[in-house]
Every structure is written in structure tokens, then in C-alpha cells.
Amino acid sequence: MLSIQDNEKLTRVSAGTPMGDIMRRYWMPFLNVEDLGGPDGVPVRVRLLGEDLVAFCDTSGRVGLVSKECPHRLADLWYGRNEEDGLRCTYHGWKYDTTGTCIDMPSEHKASNFKEKVHLTSYPVEEHGGILFTYMGPKELTPEIPQFEWMNVPARHRFSSWNVEECNFAQAIEGGIDTVHSVYLHSSMDSHRNREEWQDAGKKAGNPRLRFRTDDNPPQLQTHDTDYGVVVGAKYDGDEGLDYWRFNLFWMPFWTAPPGSTGHKSIHAFVPIDDVTTMRWSFTLSDTPIPARDLAAMRKGSGLHSEVYPGTHNPTHHKRNNYQIDREMQRLETYTGIKDFGAQDYSVQEGMGLISNRNHEHLATTDIGIIAMRRRLLRAANDLAEGIQPASAHDGAAYLVRPGDTQLPSDVDRWPEHENTVTALTANWK
């Protein structure tokens, strides 16, 4: 459990808070490129770290991310005219470019130089892998973009989506690195009732995940701090002198990844919109082109990519309709009775409340990954308060790793020292 004071420090992200300051030391994804609709398209409302902003793509294709209020009389610039390389306020015609510079002030006398003294708050934007990133921290401390593998593969090898999750970012991350919960939350009843058949099928297929990752074989967990965050290693008892290990990743400050199981690799980012709302990003990566049928299914909300209402990033399965839970399905087919994979996570993460009251928790041995993640974030916040910048923000190559799984001899106590884990995880991906 966390003290009330540490829980506040962990979860509050507005400007001037310890965790908000940490978040502002990293580049953050905030929109898909297609969300903007191209040059001179409709501006898009963006809320990040408690700040209300407007994104727009100008006539020349440059992307701006600026404060939503016109400095004149604080009119909302989302209603502005996106025209001729600038966003023009509809109240008095003041116009701003993508850097926030006021480039036209038609309501003032032509001899006035007042426009040279007016500037919107603006944040730099870079596009990588079809995703728009921004940095909201001090300009002189601008970090490197994290060099995730999915950023540099052909477009047909990746797919990304995001949706709104109605809870604090930290409890969403905790679900992302919890290696135990999917044996229950995301499971079918068949995998529980016919466990031995699943295990036999896993043995015939040479698949240790099906053989040993079952509800009657709980894992023993270890954590390992790295340059980029935390690795959570889960050891499942095996046979014939070999145990099955899975490695989940937490990258600073909000990225997670589980080992893949379907030929695709998955990454999440849980970007704080504000203290109580999160952008849940999902990235799917494949070594080969993703089949058109699979891409079409992802666009409709299959697997990790939640179904959303058309033209929005709001999930169709949400707490106001009880995630469309089907109690008959829960009794007969799936552990939750919730069809949408992501909504299974929302039901427990949002169900904790907007911000979980962590001083009421009773953490168990399988929660040590959660504890390590919290400590890493809190330590970074405390270090920054002492003037120590987060090293991972300035080492983009540190993010070139994959989660993985492997089998290790049963006498292995600490996996980081074993040579077989190099191919599973610890070496940088080239």
C-alpha cells in the first residue's frame, strides 16, 4: 500500500506537481496523424497533463499544438479559422502560426507593433510512425524521442489506436505490467474447466505458455531496474528441470509491454490527460506485413484495440453501460462476461475509482512489479526535486528492447545473470 502523501505524489500530473514535472521531461504521443485530417483541416481539442490545447495542421503541413485561449480576450481557438498557414481567432481576427507567434492583428492600427508582443503557449511536435508526439518541458532540456521499434518499420507492419480511459494513469499502468491478471480477467472458462486438455495441447505444440501458465500454477515474481524502467520477471514452475519465465516491461514514464503470444507484439502507453483521465494507446507490431483482414478487425476494435464510437476515441463498452457485461456469457464462456478485451481492463481499473485509494490495499507477492513501478516513478520525482534529471529521457536507444519469454533451468534464482535471457530480453534490439 502507499501512504496518502505518496499516492498524491504518484497520481497528480498538473503543472508544478512532482509527477507532472516528471511527465514534462519526456516526449508524449497525443494524436494519430489522421486525427488532424491534413492541411487546413478542422482543429482538434487536446488535453494533456491538465492543460487544454488545440492542435492544427497548417497549409504547409506543419503541425501546431497551442494553448486553446486567444491571449486577447481568451476566446476558444478551437472555433478558429485554419487558413493560410495560421489559426485565426473568430472573435477579432488575431492569427497565430504553429509556433504560437501572432502573425496578424487586423483589429489594431497598421502602425501598431503590439502583435510582436503577443504569443500563445506552444509545444514542439514531431511525427514518428504515424503518431504525433509533443514535449511540454523546459526547452533547454528537450530530450530524445524514445526509439521504439514500431516507429521505424513499414506502415503495413504496425497499427496504432488510442481511446479515453476514465481513471488515473498509474492504475492503468499497473494493469499493463500485471502478469498474473490475464490468467483470470482475459481468460475463457474453457481454459479453467479443461485445464489438463489445454496443458496437453501445449505440450504437443511445444508451447510452455499453455502448459505452465495456468490458474493452478501461480508464478514467483522478481523485478530488475534498467536504464529505461523496470523488468518484471515471472517464474512458472515447469518440469524436466526447466521453468517457464515471462518478462513484462515498464518503460519510463508510462509505457508497458507484455510478451507476445499471437505472432504480434504489443505496446501500451498510458498518457495522462489529467489527474483522472488517461489516453490508452495500443500499438501492434509484426515482423511481417499485417494481413488486411487483421488490420480491418483492429480498426473495428479487435484484441488490444478497443471498439470506439465512430469518429471518436470513446469506447463503446464503458462504465455507464456496465461495459455491456453479459452474465450468461460470464457463466458459460468468459471469466468476465465482457466481450471487448480492453473493456475487461477498464472494468477493474476504472472500478477502483478515478484515483485508487492505495492506502487501503493489501498487496501480495505477485504485486512486486506494481511496487517496483511505483517506486521508480516516485524516486524519479524525488530526484527531479533535487535537480537530478531522469537519465532515460535523454537515451532514446534504451527503449530498443522487447518483452519476451523463455525457459530456464529450475536452479536459476536470478534470471538477469543467465545467458538465455539475452535473446529473450536484455540485449538491445538491432
Order of alpha helices (4+ residues) and beta strands (2+ residues): alpha-alpha-beta-beta-beta-beta-beta-beta-beta-beta-beta-beta-beta-beta-alpha-alpha-alpha-alpha-beta-beta-beta-beta-beta-beta-alpha-alpha-alpha-alpha-beta
